[in-house]
Amino acid sequence: MPVPQTFPPLETVTSPTVGNAAAAYYLNRSKQTMRLWACNGGPISPLRINRRLAWPTAEIRRLTGMGV
């Protein structure tokens, strides 16, 4: 059985970007929704680093109402 992934509270995240799974968790969306946003556009856009999605932490905070 897979171990569930845990993420720190968003207010304690200090990195400028987070991965796809973390962004989905913080925005209460599925990982597939995040991939669709990356391809088709959504409220925020990810950076692409070595074929991986990196979602800006500041934009996630803005969308969740936490400010910057």
N, C-alpha and C positions, 0 to 999 in steps of 0.2 A: 504494500500500500504506500503511495507517495506521501511524503511529509509535506504538510501545507507550508507555503512560503509566508514568512512574516516580514512586515516592513515597519520601520520606525515611524513615529508620528511625523506628519509633513512639516510641522514647525521646527523640528530638529534636523531636518535634512539640510546639509550645507553644500552639497555638490551642485553645480550649475545645471546639470541634467540628471534625469533618472531613466531607467530602462522601460521597456514596453510594459512588463508585468507590474512594475511599481506605479507607472502612470495610470494604468487601468484600475488598480486598487484605489489610488487616491481620488480618481474621478468617478468611481463606482460604475465602471463600464467593463465590458469584456475585452480581452486582449485582441479579439478579432475586430471589435469596433475601433480600437486604436489603429489597427492596420488599415482599416477602411479610411479612417481620417487621414492617414499618411498618404494614401493613394488618391483619394477623391476630394480631399479638403475637408476640414472640420473647423471647430472653433480655435484650435491651435495647430501648429505644424511642427513636426519633429526635425531635428538635424539627423543626417544620415552619416554615421561614422563606421567605416569598414563594413558596410552593408547591414548595420544594425541601427535601430531607431533610438534616438536619444531625445527625450522630451524635456523642454526647458522647465525647470522647477518654478521659476518666477511666473510663467504663464499658467501653470497648474494652480499655483496659489491664487492668481487673479481669478481664475474660473471658479475656484471653490469659495471665493469671498474672503480669503485670508489677507489680501493685499500683497504688496511687495516688500 
